[in-house]
């Protein structure tokens, strides 16, 4: 787990958590909020993440590490469902 973040908690589900895990997690963008913030589907619910480092859009699949999107790995044009 990352130093300074709680191990486990109501936002953590299973072995991998987009908030405090050391692994990047693939999630789907459901909607965009204020500048550089997206609401994503984690498979266990919705969470908000920063998309300041990537050009993400609704329907894209992004890799998230410590609540920061680090890559766009798929989108509607690549076969992901919006």
C-alpha positions in Angstrom: 0.0 0.0 0.0 1.0 3.6 -0.5 2.5 5.3 2.5 0.1 7.7 4.2 -3.0 6.1 2.9 -5.3 3.8 4.9 -5.0 0.1 4.2 -8.5 -0.9 3.2 -11.6 1.1 3.8 -15.0 1.6 2.4 -13.6 2.6 -1.0 -11.4 -0.6 -1.3 -13.0 -3.6 -2.9 -11.1 -6.9 -3.3 -7.3 -7.1 -3.7 -6.9 -4.1 -6.0 -8.1 -0.5 -5.2 -7.8 2.5 -7.5 -7.1 4.7 -4.5 -4.3 3.0 -2.6 -3.1 0.1 -4.7 0.4 -0.2 -6.2 -1.1 -1.6 -9.4 -2.8 0.3 -12.2 -6.4 -0.7 -12.7 -8.4 -0.5 -15.9 -11.7 1.4 -15.5 -14.3 2.8 -17.9 -15.2 6.5 -18.0 -18.9 7.1 -17.4 -19.0 10.8 -17.4 -16.8 13.9 -17.1 -17.2 16.3 -14.3 -15.4 19.6 -13.6 -12.2 20.2 -15.4 -9.9 17.2 -15.5 -12.1 14.9 -13.3 -14.0 11.8 -14.5 -16.5 9.5 -12.9 -15.5 5.9 -13.7 -16.9 2.4 -13.3 -14.6 0.3 -11.2 -16.6 -2.9 -11.6 -17.6 -2.5 -7.9 -19.1 1.0 -8.1 -18.4 4.5 -9.2 -15.4 6.6 -8.2 -13.9 9.9 -9.3 -10.4 10.2 -10.7 -8.2 12.8 -12.2 -7.7 12.8 -15.9 -5.2 15.7 -15.9 -2.4 13.6 -17.5 -4.5 12.0 -20.4 -7.0 12.9 -23.0 -9.9 10.8 -21.9 -13.6 10.9 -23.0 -16.8 9.2 -22.0 -16.6 5.5 -22.9 -12.8 5.3 -22.8 -11.0 2.6 -20.8 -8.2 4.2 -18.8 -5.5 2.9 -16.5 -5.7 4.5 -13.0 -3.0 4.5 -10.3 -3.5 6.3 -7.0 -6.7 7.9 -8.4 -4.8 9.4 -11.4 -5.4 8.3 -14.9 -2.0 7.4 -16.5 -3.1 6.0 -19.9 -6.0 5.6 -22.2 -6.0 2.0 -23.4 -9.3 1.7 -25.3 -12.3 3.7 -26.4 -15.6 3.4 -28.3 -13.7 3.4 -31.6 -11.6 0.4 -30.3 -14.6 -1.7 -29.4 -15.4 -0.6 -25.8 -19.0 0.0 -25.1 -19.9 3.5 -24.0 
